[in-house]
Amino acid sequence: MPEVHIHATRGHSVEQKRLVVKEITDTLSRHFNINPDWVLITFIEASPDSKAQGGKLYIDHGGS
């Protein structure tokens, strides 16, 4: 059973997540030749003040 963890900042809509989950599931099930029900996806979300890139918090440089 493939397990996918998606790390992202908070703020993505449920509809965006649905689309991502559908595409990832379709891709894995097609290329791994497995039942889509076997694909497990978890979103791990952090607030923009809890993630940093390039030495700056996301809230300090507008990253997402």
Secondary structure, DSSP 8 states (H G I E B T S, - for coil): --EEEEEEES---HHHHHHHHHHHHHHHHHHTT--GGG-EEEEEEE-GGG-EETTEEHHHHT--
